[in-house]
Amino acid sequence: NVDRLTMTAIMEIDHNGGIVDYDIHPSIIHSDYRMTYSDVNAIITDNDSKLREKYSEITDMLENMCALHEILYNKRVSRGAIDFDSREAKIIVDDEGHPTAIEVRERGVGERMIESFMLSANETVAGHFTRKVLPFIYRVHEQPDEDRMQRFLEFVTAFGIVPQGTKSSIRPKDIQNVLREVEGATFQPVVSMMLL
């Protein structure tokens, strides 16, 4: 409920996840709601009736956002993106800051939606500066270190998985296939963490 100065990327996205049009400019935003990931996840995933009633003015928008996220996610996967879906530890502390418990925190649809929208905005801004031939700082993920990749390939063969490619020629799609093969297996978290 306060005005905040920001840079905004307004993007028009088609049903295939393509950016049809965009505009980047300074703006003022005024948030009407203070949402939490847990509330969004409960609304979208759990269909929580109390929260759906509390946020009835925006539940349709949240559902549209979820549908758009799915489109953007599927597009990223088809381009070769790897989903490092590992669990995070959340440390609970008391009033003095002393740890009292550790909980496993998993990414829900709310976290994934924001990730999809942030990635789209980042790609749009990067593309804008590239087309304008203006200096810009880009984050580029280089080919993985060959020795580490070799250790990973040897590691997964112990589980009976034989990836396509070699330590110097493995492609993101090959890594996607490894993750698909271990999906649901008891050793999936170990393989995902080693890959990460």
C-alpha positions as a printed Julia matrix, in Angstrom:
196×3 Matrix{Float64}:
   0.0     0.0     0.0
   2.83    2.4    -0.77
   4.32    3.77   -3.98
   7.68    2.3    -4.99
  10.0     3.41   -7.79
  11.02    0.6   -10.11
  12.13   -0.34  -13.61
   9.35   -2.22  -15.33
   9.42   -4.66  -18.25
   5.89   -4.95  -19.61
   5.75   -7.94  -21.94
   3.03   -9.22  -24.22
   3.44  -12.99  -24.43
   1.63  -15.27  -26.89
   0.16  -18.72  -26.22
   3.48  -20.34  -27.17
   5.51  -18.28  -24.7
   6.93  -15.94  -27.35
   7.47  -12.28  -26.52
   5.23  -10.46  -29.03
   5.91   -6.95  -27.76
   7.57   -5.31  -24.78
   8.33   -1.97  -23.19
  10.97   -1.2   -20.57
  10.65    2.0   -18.58
  10.86    3.6   -15.13
   7.58    3.36  -13.25
   5.85    3.57   -9.91
   4.21    0.43   -8.53
   1.64    0.32   -5.77
   1.13   -3.19   -4.37
  -2.4    -3.89   -3.17
  -1.53   -7.27   -1.63
   1.37   -8.68    0.34
   1.38  -12.27   -0.88
   3.51  -15.11    0.43
   4.65  -18.14   -1.52
   2.85  -20.41    0.92
  -0.46  -18.57    0.36
  -0.08  -18.65   -3.42
   0.8   -22.35   -3.29
  -2.21  -23.08   -1.08
  -4.52  -21.18   -3.47
  -3.19  -22.75   -6.66
  -2.11  -26.23   -5.6
  -4.28  -27.01   -2.56
  -7.38  -25.05   -3.68
  -7.61  -23.64   -0.12
 -11.17  -22.28    0.11
 -10.47  -19.77    2.91
  -7.52  -18.23    1.07
  -9.39  -18.3    -2.24
 -12.17  -16.31   -0.57
  -9.72  -13.91    1.11
  -7.99  -13.22   -2.23
 -11.07  -13.66   -4.44
 -10.28  -10.48   -6.4
  -7.02  -11.94   -7.69
  -7.48  -15.74   -7.78
  -8.34  -15.67  -11.51
  -5.17  -13.68  -12.15
  -3.11  -16.16  -10.1
  -4.54  -19.03  -12.13
  -3.69  -17.21  -15.38
  -0.19  -16.59  -14.05
   0.14  -20.3   -13.3
  -0.97  -21.22  -16.84
   1.54  -18.75  -18.32
   4.27  -20.15  -16.09
   3.57  -23.65  -17.45
   3.89  -22.36  -21.03
   7.16  -20.56  -20.26
   8.53  -23.55  -18.33
   7.76  -25.99  -21.15
   9.37  -23.65  -23.66
  12.53  -23.46  -21.54
  12.68  -27.24  -21.21
  12.26  -27.67  -24.98
  15.23  -25.29  -25.44
  17.34  -27.53  -23.19
  17.0   -25.87  -19.78
  17.87  -28.11  -16.86
  15.63  -28.02  -13.8
  17.9   -28.4   -10.77
  14.98  -29.06   -8.45
  16.83  -29.69   -5.22
  15.45  -29.23   -1.73
  16.64  -26.4     0.47
  17.15  -26.42    4.2
  15.29  -23.73    6.13
  16.79  -23.03    9.55
  14.3   -22.01   12.24
  15.73  -19.72   14.93
  14.41  -18.5    18.28
  14.14  -14.86   19.41
  17.87  -14.72   20.19
  18.82  -16.1    16.78
  19.76  -19.59   18.01
  18.82  -22.45   15.64
  15.96  -24.57   16.97
  15.05  -26.72   13.97
  15.8   -27.45   10.35
  12.94  -27.92    7.91
  13.02  -29.04    4.3
  11.79  -26.29    2.01
  10.57  -27.22   -1.45
   9.82  -24.89   -4.34
   6.1   -24.73   -5.04
   4.21  -23.29   -7.98
   4.44  -19.77   -6.49
   8.23  -19.85   -6.45
   8.33  -21.39   -9.92
   5.97  -18.75  -11.35
   8.17  -15.91  -10.15
  11.24  -17.73  -11.49
   9.6   -18.06  -14.94
   8.59  -14.4   -15.04
  11.99  -13.2   -13.84
  13.77  -15.28  -16.48
  11.47  -13.9   -19.2
  12.1   -10.34  -18.04
  15.87  -10.94  -17.87
  15.94  -12.43  -21.38
  13.82   -9.56  -22.71
  16.1    -6.93  -21.19
  19.24   -8.73  -22.39
  17.78   -9.04  -25.9
  16.84   -5.35  -25.87
  20.39   -4.25  -25.06
  21.83   -6.71  -27.59
  19.61   -5.31  -30.38
  20.57   -1.75  -29.38
  24.27   -2.77  -29.47
  24.77   -1.17  -26.07
  27.33   -2.31  -23.49
  25.8    -4.61  -20.93
  26.86   -7.19  -18.36
  25.58  -10.69  -19.13
  25.71  -13.81  -17.02
  26.83  -16.71  -19.17
  27.0   -20.33  -18.06
  30.06  -21.9   -19.6
  30.46  -25.55  -20.53
  30.92  -27.56  -17.29
  34.45  -28.43  -16.21
  35.44  -31.66  -18.02
  36.92  -33.34  -14.95
  33.8   -32.68  -12.88
  31.57  -33.84  -15.73
  33.63  -37.04  -16.01
  33.16  -37.69  -12.28
  29.41  -37.15  -12.67
  29.19  -39.5   -15.66
  31.07  -42.2   -13.74
  28.86  -41.58  -10.71
  25.56  -42.12  -12.55
  26.76  -45.26  -14.31
  26.91  -46.84  -10.83
  23.09  -46.55  -10.88
  22.87  -48.21  -14.29
  22.4   -44.96  -16.19
  24.46  -44.52  -19.34
  24.23  -40.9   -20.51
  24.65  -39.9   -24.14
  27.69  -37.76  -24.88
  31.11  -37.52  -23.32
  32.62  -35.22  -20.73
  33.5   -32.71  -23.47
  30.44  -33.07  -25.68
  27.48  -33.58  -23.33
  24.5   -31.38  -24.15
  21.78  -30.01  -21.86
  19.27  -32.43  -23.46
  21.52  -35.36  -22.43
  21.5   -34.11  -18.85
  17.72  -33.66  -19.02
  17.46  -37.33  -20.02
  19.56  -38.39  -17.02
  17.24  -36.44  -14.69
  14.19  -38.04  -16.33
  15.68  -41.51  -15.83
  16.21  -40.99  -12.09
  12.86  -39.27  -11.51
  11.07  -40.93   -8.61
  14.02  -43.16   -7.69
  15.25  -43.19   -4.1
  18.63  -41.91   -5.29
  17.16  -39.01   -7.3
  18.11  -36.3    -4.73
  21.71  -37.56   -4.65
  22.01  -37.5    -8.46
  20.42  -34.03   -8.65
  22.76  -32.65   -5.98
  25.82  -34.2    -7.64
  24.76  -32.76  -10.98
  24.2   -29.33   -9.48
